[in-house]
Amino acid sequence: MEKKHNGLKLKLVQRLTNIKMTKAYRTTSHEALCVLTGMTPILIGLESQAKIYHNTRGNEKGETYDAPKHYSQWNHPTDALELKEKRKEGECTIEVYTDGRILVGGVGSDIAIFENSQMSHQMFYKLADECSKNQAEQLAIVKALEKLKDFSHLQGPFRTAAVDTDSKITVDSIANPRNHQYLIELIRDEVRRLQKDNWSIHFTWVKAHNDNVGNEIADQLAKKAVSGRDGKTAYSRKYRKVQ
């Protein structure tokens, strides 16, 4: 692709296809034809795929990176997830508090789950040292949503859960339909699964260290997860942004 004549051959194929689709004049520019058909210019598309390949499978060390989900696996736009926000305290039967932490010992995720204001579950997970705080926050949400399947005793209107996180970036990422990062897509998949099982899931941003009992418990669990050096690593996709 570094040689111009290779790119011209590929553009020619796409150009002929676009002309047939639009019935435009043969003098119409390649860029204009792509706009009319809504197709990504082939060179831009190939460059994007090459970068994703390098970040996920093409690196020399064989490491796995937290690259965006491939577009062929995206959900249809009509299946876009509508983010629900908790309107008041006590609205949901289940309250989930999550937190992610980076300390000297490593990266940790934690979850504190309350049922009718009573603590029911505490969980914490250790991530690879190369992971980011946002990944730790998002992994905690994924694990918390997976845990809700154990609350089968709740039925009907009691199947309501609120996920409280102090990560504004994570809440905004879930709500952004253009964000297809791996963990964000996992969160959406879990919410869809729960909705099919008659659960109502709400997301709320809570201010960190604001005398919130659930958030403080989650914060302490995150520190415990980080200190567990010998614990099993729950997530190892390294954080590396696709440029």
Secondary structure, DSSP 8 states (H G I E B T S, - for coil): --SHHHHHHHHHHHHHHHHHHHT--TTS-HHHHHHHHT---HHHHHHHHHHHHHHHT-STT---B--B--GGG---GGG-----B--STT-SSEEEEEEEEEETTEEEEEEEEEETTEEEEEEEEEE-TT--HHHHHHHHHHHHHHHGGG-TT--GGG-EEEEEES-HHHHHHHH-TT--BHHHHHHHHHHHHHHHTT-EEEEEE--TTSS-HHHHHHHHHHHHHHH-TTS-EEE--B-----
